[in-house]
Amino acid sequence: MDKLVQQLNDDMAAVAQTVRQSLVQITNGRGGAGAGTIWHSDGLIVTNAHVVAAHHTLNVTLSSGETYPARVLAASESLDLAALMVEASDLPTIELGDSRHIQPGQWVMSMGHPWGVINAATGGIVISMGKRLGDIEFRNGQDWIAVNLKLRPGHSGGPMVDAQGRLLGVNTIMNGPEVGIAIPVHVVKSFLKEHLSTKETPVAV
């Protein structure tokens, strides 16, 4: 049993280490900070709209410690999604998962920089995925992922991944003391297709 527990610990630590390579920190020059995920190796980054809202000066710090100025390509307040671009190439990207087939009880990990703790990880169990959480209907009729884990300031915009480190969603808010909410990756794909498909911007789907 001890060997199994140790193997599980080692496996989860390895997943976190892999995901950290594509996790970024986003700062606005006024003390605010959030997280983001590298979507494309040529500098496309996905985060929350509320992380970048009303901020004209944005900087992105990579896992390597390098910092780049970022510009907002698109944002949706209703989805709480934003796409950023930095002038960099050959960046480490995250593997995309299948958020349409998430099951209640599935284990997931969320990463970000809560309370200034860089590259922190927290884990939980999926409660539900869809347009409702019990009798509560989520805003704007879109799909959301509800997970039994705690998201904190600094987790916003960071990745929620499965046990293989594949992106399932983007951390966004808490919905009560024990329920974290994420935007499913299939919603992110639709957002990018709608807002960036006509621009000269790489969009991997």
Stockholm file with secondary structure:
# STOCKHOLM 1.0

chainA/1-205         MDKLVQQLNDDMAAVAQTVRQSLVQITNGRGGAGAGTIWHSDGLIVTNAHVVAAHHTLNVTLSSGETYPARVLAASESLDLAALMVEASDLPTIELGDSRHIQPGQWVMSMGHPWGVINAATGGIVISMGKRLGDIEFRNGQDWIAVNLKLRPGHSGGPMVDAQGRLLGVNTIMNGPEVGIAIPVHVVKSFLKEHLSTKETPVAV
#=GR chainA/1-205 SS CHHHHHHHHHHHHHHHHHHHTTEEEEECSSSCEEEEEEEETTTEEEECHHHHTTCSCEEEECTTSCEEEEEEEEEETTTTEEEEEESCCSCCCCCBCCGGGCCTTCEEEEEECGGGCTTEEEEEEEEEEESEETTEECGGGCCEEEEESCCCTTTTTCEEECTTCCEEEEEEEESSTTCEEEEEHHHHHHHHHHHHTTSSCCCCC
#=GC SS_cons         CHHHHHHHHHHHHHHHHHHHTTEEEEECSSSCEEEEEEEETTTEEEECHHHHTTCSCEEEECTTSCEEEEEEEEEETTTTEEEEEESCCSCCCCCBCCGGGCCTTCEEEEEECGGGCTTEEEEEEEEEEESEETTEECGGGCCEEEEESCCCTTTTTCEEECTTCCEEEEEEEESSTTCEEEEEHHHHHHHHHHHHTTSSCCCCC
//
